[in-house]
Amino acid sequence: VTSAGSLPNSLTLLPNVRNVNIPQKYSKADFSSRKSGTKLFGLALEEMAVEIEVPYDPEDFTYATLRAAYMSKSVIPLAIMGGPLVTGVDGRWADFVVTDFPLDQPFEKEQIVKCTVKPTASAVAPQWVQVA
């Protein structure tokens, strides 16, 4: 996961990410009619909610950046890439908001925050980007 200034070519790495889950799916539109005799569906809007797991560490840059965005309800520009930032690697780029920031407190394991980020309305529409 990377955090950016205003353009994809000025990215800053959020280094302490444990896991990233990007469920890729579309909402479904109902195109059924009485004539069809069965339910017919088509694809509508893409739904994007990215789950990011980070170790609980208030002193860590990654944790602090995501927590600050959550607490202030501010927009955080992110590029969620498919690998290291080398030529040819692609991923999703958008302005996001942190919608969930739960703290898991297991008895005998490391504390993990599994936050959720979702695209928000901004001048940066969600798009696929590739490292040049």
Salt bridges, closest charged atoms under 4 A:
ASP30 OD2 - LYS39 NZ 2.97
GLU46 OE2 - ARG92 NH1 2.79
GLU47 OE1 - LYS25 NZ 3.74
GLU53 OE2 - LYS114 NZ 3.66
GLU110 OE1 - ARG18 NH1 2.86
